[in-house]
Amino acid sequence: MVVEVWVWAAVLGVIVVMLAADLFAHRRAHVVGVREAAAWSAVWVALGAGFGGIVWWVWGGEFAAQYFAGYLIEKSLAVDNVFVFTIIFGYFAVPREHQHRVLFYGVLGALVFRAAFIAAGSVLIASFAWILYVFGAFLVATGVRLARHRDETVDPGRSLVLRLFRRFVPVTADYHGSKFLVRQGGRWVATPLLAVLVLIEVTDIVFAVDSIPAIFAVTQETFLVFTSNAFAILGLRAMYFLLADLVHRFVYLKLGLALVLVWVGVKMLLLDLVKIPTVVSLAVVAVLLAAAVTASWLRTRGAAGERAKDAPGELVPPSGQRDT
């Protein structure tokens, strides 16, 4: 696959323009409703799918299938990020009107870190072909661990990153609008919103350790790895606001994600023995995710109405924890 420099520049230009448009549309702090989140989700999905169509037109069906496989894997793993974001925002009682600002900068940082990870992964694969087997074994082990501990929840209060942040960075007790830093007593101090941003950035780095090797399992083309990752991540903010109040219904999603990781890990381990067509791999991933989502909704359909009555439109902090 030959990709000219100007193509890379054009893709990066589109990403920058879309980020600027998103920032302009949300320049005023406000609560992002489901309708607005759904509209933006449609925009991001259309952008990702449209780019896949361009890949198909320019480079052919095989590369397009690789792109869509990577996009679907990253998009599905991003839902797991939503689980963690919900817990973090609930723990810190982050006002809903300021959550988009945190996620915007979180996604911006995620794109930078993931680009670095992808570049490093490409160099490793080009230099050491056997690293693919390491990635495969890692994905299988990660999938098994995720399946075994799928019912465990994250406790931000026990985070080493948060403890270190509070130890070395002075933090105000209260929020100051959407500001990350304020001046108090002649010095700059962080607000709880900056602590939340740091936790979200670290969380995404941890998730990238799983998702980047998973995409390398379906394609080793650096351009496709980056673009499938980038276009999936761009819609993460809208996905959060669309799904935040519904995460309790995805009870089997982590099991589905675990099976996806095991599948792509096994595919990578068998790379030299069995050549699994990309279309088959894409179909398996889609079936696993569809089955997990369908089973989750069927399992929780009775509890959906009761939860809606208890707290319509509100995020519920885990175990009542609120801290700044």
C-alpha positions as CSV (number, residue, x, y, z in Angstrom):
1,M,0.0,0.0,0.0
2,V,1.6,3.3,-1.2
3,V,0.5,6.4,0.6
4,E,1.8,9.7,-0.5
5,V,2.9,12.4,2.0
6,W,0.1,14.7,0.8
7,V,-2.5,12.1,1.7
8,W,-1.2,11.9,5.2
9,A,-1.3,15.7,5.3
10,A,-4.8,15.8,4.0
11,V,-6.0,13.3,6.6
12,L,-4.4,15.2,9.4
13,G,-5.9,18.4,8.0
14,V,-9.4,16.8,8.1
15,I,-8.9,15.7,11.7
16,V,-7.8,19.2,12.8
17,V,-10.7,20.8,11.0
18,M,-13.2,18.5,12.6
19,L,-11.7,19.0,16.0
20,A,-11.9,22.8,15.5
21,A,-15.5,22.4,14.4
22,D,-16.4,20.4,17.5
23,L,-14.6,22.8,19.8
24,F,-16.5,25.8,18.1
25,A,-19.8,24.0,18.4
26,H,-19.2,23.5,22.1
27,R,-17.5,26.8,22.9
28,R,-20.1,27.5,25.5
29,A,-20.3,25.1,28.5
30,H,-23.7,23.3,28.4
31,V,-25.2,19.9,29.1
32,V,-24.9,17.7,26.0
33,G,-28.2,16.0,25.6
34,V,-28.9,12.7,23.9
35,R,-30.3,14.3,20.7
36,E,-27.1,16.4,20.3
37,A,-24.9,13.5,21.1
38,A,-26.8,11.3,18.6
39,A,-26.4,13.9,15.9
40,W,-22.6,14.2,16.5
41,S,-22.3,10.4,16.7
42,A,-23.9,10.2,13.3
43,V,-21.5,12.8,11.9
44,W,-18.4,10.9,13.3
45,V,-19.6,7.5,12.1
46,A,-20.4,9.0,8.7
47,L,-16.9,10.5,8.5
48,G,-15.3,7.2,9.5
49,A,-17.4,5.2,7.1
50,G,-16.9,7.7,4.3
51,F,-13.1,7.5,4.7
52,G,-13.5,3.7,4.5
53,G,-15.2,4.2,1.2
54,I,-12.3,6.3,-0.1
55,V,-9.9,3.6,0.9
56,W,-12.0,1.1,-1.0
57,W,-12.1,3.4,-4.1
58,V,-8.4,4.2,-4.1
59,W,-6.7,1.1,-2.7
60,G,-9.2,-1.7,-3.2
61,G,-11.6,-3.9,-1.1
62,E,-8.9,-5.8,0.9
63,F,-7.4,-2.7,2.4
64,A,-10.9,-1.3,3.0
65,A,-11.8,-4.5,4.8
66,Q,-8.7,-4.1,7.0
67,Y,-9.6,-0.5,7.7
68,F,-13.2,-1.3,8.7
69,A,-12.0,-4.2,10.9
70,G,-9.6,-1.9,12.7
71,Y,-12.3,0.8,13.0
72,L,-14.8,-1.7,14.4
73,I,-12.4,-3.1,16.9
74,E,-11.3,0.4,18.1
75,K,-14.9,1.6,18.2
76,S,-16.0,-1.4,20.3
77,L,-13.1,-1.1,22.7
78,A,-13.9,2.6,23.1
79,V,-17.2,1.6,24.8
80,D,-15.1,0.2,27.6
81,N,-13.6,3.7,28.0
82,V,-17.1,5.0,28.4
83,F,-17.6,2.7,31.4
84,V,-14.5,4.2,33.1
85,F,-15.3,7.8,32.2
86,T,-18.7,7.4,33.8
87,I,-17.1,6.2,37.0
88,I,-14.4,8.9,37.0
89,F,-17.0,11.7,36.4
90,G,-19.3,10.3,39.0
91,Y,-16.5,9.9,41.6
92,F,-15.4,13.6,41.2
93,A,-19.0,14.8,40.7
94,V,-18.0,16.7,37.6
95,P,-20.8,19.0,36.5
96,R,-22.3,17.7,33.3
97,E,-21.8,21.0,31.5
98,H,-18.0,20.8,31.9
99,Q,-17.6,17.1,30.9
100,H,-17.3,17.8,27.1
101,R,-14.3,20.1,27.7
102,V,-12.5,17.4,29.7
103,L,-13.2,14.8,27.0
104,F,-12.2,17.1,24.2
105,Y,-8.7,17.6,25.6
106,G,-8.6,13.9,26.6
107,V,-9.3,12.9,23.0
108,L,-6.7,15.4,21.7
109,G,-4.1,13.8,24.0
110,A,-5.3,10.3,23.0
111,L,-4.6,11.0,19.3
112,V,-1.1,12.2,20.1
113,F,-0.2,9.3,22.3
114,R,-1.8,6.7,20.0
115,A,0.1,8.1,17.0
116,A,3.3,7.6,19.0
117,F,2.3,4.1,20.0
118,I,1.5,3.3,16.3
119,A,4.8,4.6,15.1
120,A,6.7,2.6,17.7
121,G,4.7,-0.5,16.9
122,S,5.3,-0.1,13.2
123,V,9.1,0.2,13.8
124,L,9.1,-2.8,16.0
125,I,7.2,-5.0,13.5
126,A,9.5,-3.8,10.7
127,S,12.6,-4.6,12.7
128,F,11.5,-7.7,14.6
129,A,8.8,-9.8,12.8
130,W,8.5,-12.1,15.8
131,I,7.0,-9.2,17.8
132,L,3.7,-10.1,16.3
133,Y,3.6,-13.3,18.3
134,V,4.3,-11.3,21.4
135,F,1.4,-9.0,20.5
136,G,-0.8,-12.0,19.9
137,A,0.0,-13.7,23.2
138,F,-0.5,-10.4,25.0
139,L,-4.0,-10.0,23.5
140,V,-5.0,-13.5,24.4
141,A,-3.8,-13.0,28.0
142,T,-5.6,-9.6,28.1
143,G,-8.8,-11.1,26.8
144,V,-8.7,-13.9,29.3
145,R,-8.0,-11.5,32.2
146,L,-10.8,-9.2,31.1
147,A,-13.3,-12.1,31.0
148,R,-12.3,-13.3,34.4
149,H,-12.5,-9.8,36.0
150,R,-15.4,-8.4,33.9
151,D,-17.5,-7.7,37.0
152,E,-14.9,-5.7,38.8
153,T,-15.2,-1.9,38.8
154,V,-12.6,0.8,38.8
155,D,-12.1,2.8,42.0
156,P,-10.5,6.2,41.1
157,G,-9.7,6.9,44.8
158,R,-7.2,4.0,44.8
159,S,-5.4,5.2,41.7
160,L,-1.7,5.6,42.1
161,V,-1.7,8.4,39.5
162,L,-4.3,10.3,41.4
163,R,-2.4,9.9,44.7
164,L,0.8,11.2,43.0
165,F,-1.0,14.1,41.4
166,R,-2.4,15.2,44.7
167,R,0.9,14.8,46.4
168,F,2.9,17.0,44.0
169,V,0.2,19.3,42.6
170,P,-1.8,21.6,44.8
171,V,-5.5,21.1,44.0
172,T,-8.5,23.4,45.0
173,A,-11.4,22.0,46.9
174,D,-14.0,23.3,44.5
175,Y,-14.5,23.6,40.8
176,H,-14.0,27.0,39.1
177,G,-16.2,26.7,36.1
178,S,-14.4,24.9,33.2
179,K,-10.9,26.1,34.3
180,F,-8.1,23.6,34.8
181,L,-5.9,26.1,36.6
182,V,-6.6,29.1,38.8
183,R,-4.5,31.6,40.6
184,Q,-4.8,31.5,44.4
185,G,-2.6,33.1,47.0
186,G,-0.1,34.3,44.4
187,R,0.4,30.9,42.8
188,W,-1.2,28.7,40.2
189,V,-3.1,25.7,41.5
190,A,-5.0,23.0,39.8
191,T,-8.8,22.5,40.0
192,P,-10.4,19.0,40.3
193,L,-11.1,19.3,36.6
194,L,-7.4,18.9,35.8
195,A,-7.1,15.9,38.1
196,V,-10.0,14.3,36.1
197,L,-8.3,15.1,32.8
198,V,-5.0,13.5,34.0
199,L,-6.9,10.4,35.0
200,I,-8.7,10.2,31.7
201,E,-5.5,10.6,29.7
202,V,-3.8,7.8,31.7
203,T,-6.9,5.6,31.3
204,D,-6.7,6.0,27.5
205,I,-3.0,5.2,27.5
206,V,-3.8,2.0,29.3
207,F,-6.6,1.1,26.9
208,A,-4.3,1.9,23.9
209,V,-1.9,-0.8,25.1
210,D,-4.7,-3.3,24.2
211,S,-6.3,-1.6,21.2
212,I,-3.2,-0.8,19.2
213,P,-1.9,-4.4,19.1
214,A,-5.5,-5.5,18.3
215,I,-5.6,-3.4,15.2
216,F,-2.1,-4.6,14.1
217,A,-3.7,-8.1,14.2
218,V,-5.9,-7.2,11.3
219,T,-3.5,-4.9,9.3
220,Q,0.1,-4.0,9.5
221,E,-0.4,-0.9,7.2
222,T,0.6,2.0,9.4
223,F,-1.8,4.4,7.5
224,L,-4.8,2.1,8.1
225,V,-3.9,1.5,11.7
226,F,-3.7,5.2,12.4
227,T,-6.8,6.3,10.4
228,S,-9.0,3.5,11.8
229,N,-7.9,4.5,15.3
230,A,-8.2,8.2,14.8
231,F,-11.7,8.2,13.2
232,A,-13.0,5.8,15.9
233,I,-11.5,7.9,18.7
234,L,-12.9,11.2,17.3
235,G,-16.4,10.0,18.1
236,L,-15.6,9.0,21.6
237,R,-17.0,12.2,23.2
238,A,-20.3,11.9,21.4
239,M,-20.4,8.2,22.2
240,Y,-19.9,9.0,25.9
241,F,-22.8,11.4,26.1
242,L,-25.0,9.0,24.1
243,L,-24.2,5.9,26.2
244,A,-23.3,7.3,29.6
245,D,-26.8,6.7,31.0
246,L,-27.1,3.3,29.4
247,V,-23.8,1.7,30.4
248,H,-25.6,-0.3,33.1
249,R,-27.4,-2.2,30.4
250,F,-24.2,-3.5,28.6
251,V,-23.7,-6.3,31.1
252,Y,-22.2,-8.7,28.6
253,L,-20.2,-6.2,26.6
254,K,-16.9,-6.8,28.5
255,L,-17.3,-10.5,27.8
256,G,-17.8,-9.8,24.2
257,L,-14.7,-7.5,24.1
258,A,-12.7,-10.2,25.8
259,L,-13.7,-12.7,23.1
260,V,-12.7,-10.2,20.4
261,L,-9.3,-9.7,22.0
262,V,-8.8,-13.5,22.2
263,W,-9.9,-13.9,18.6
264,V,-7.6,-11.3,17.2
265,G,-4.8,-12.6,19.4
266,V,-5.2,-16.1,18.1
267,K,-5.4,-14.8,14.6
268,M,-2.1,-13.1,15.1
269,L,-0.5,-16.2,16.7
270,L,-1.6,-18.3,13.7
271,L,-0.4,-15.8,11.1
272,D,2.2,-18.1,9.5
273,L,0.0,-21.3,9.8
274,V,-3.5,-20.2,8.8
275,K,-4.3,-17.2,6.6
276,I,-7.7,-16.0,7.8
277,P,-9.3,-13.6,5.3
278,T,-9.8,-10.1,6.6
279,V,-13.5,-10.3,5.7
280,V,-13.9,-13.4,7.9
281,S,-12.1,-11.7,10.8
282,L,-14.3,-8.6,10.4
283,A,-17.5,-10.8,10.4
284,V,-16.4,-12.7,13.5
285,V,-15.7,-9.4,15.4
286,A,-19.1,-8.0,14.3
287,V,-21.0,-11.2,15.3
288,L,-19.3,-11.3,18.8
289,L,-20.1,-7.7,19.5
290,A,-23.7,-7.9,18.2
291,A,-24.3,-11.0,20.3
292,A,-22.9,-9.3,23.4
293,V,-25.0,-6.2,22.9
294,T,-28.2,-8.1,22.1
295,A,-27.8,-10.5,25.1
296,S,-27.2,-7.5,27.3
297,W,-30.3,-5.6,26.2
298,L,-32.5,-8.7,26.5
299,R,-31.1,-9.4,30.0
300,T,-31.6,-5.8,31.3
301,R,-34.8,-4.7,29.5
302,G,-36.9,-5.2,32.7
303,A,-34.5,-3.1,34.8
304,A,-34.2,-0.2,32.3
305,G,-37.5,1.5,33.3
306,E,-36.8,1.3,37.0
307,R,-33.4,2.9,36.7
308,A,-34.9,5.7,34.6
309,K,-37.4,6.4,37.3
310,D,-34.8,6.5,40.0
311,A,-32.4,9.0,38.3
312,P,-33.5,10.3,34.9
313,G,-30.7,11.8,33.0
314,E,-28.2,11.7,35.9
315,L,-24.9,9.9,36.3
316,V,-24.8,7.9,39.6
317,P,-21.4,7.9,41.3
318,P,-20.4,4.4,42.3
319,S,-21.1,3.6,46.0
320,G,-22.0,7.3,46.6
321,Q,-18.3,8.3,46.3
322,R,-17.7,12.0,45.8
323,D,-14.4,13.5,46.2
324,T,-12.4,16.5,45.1
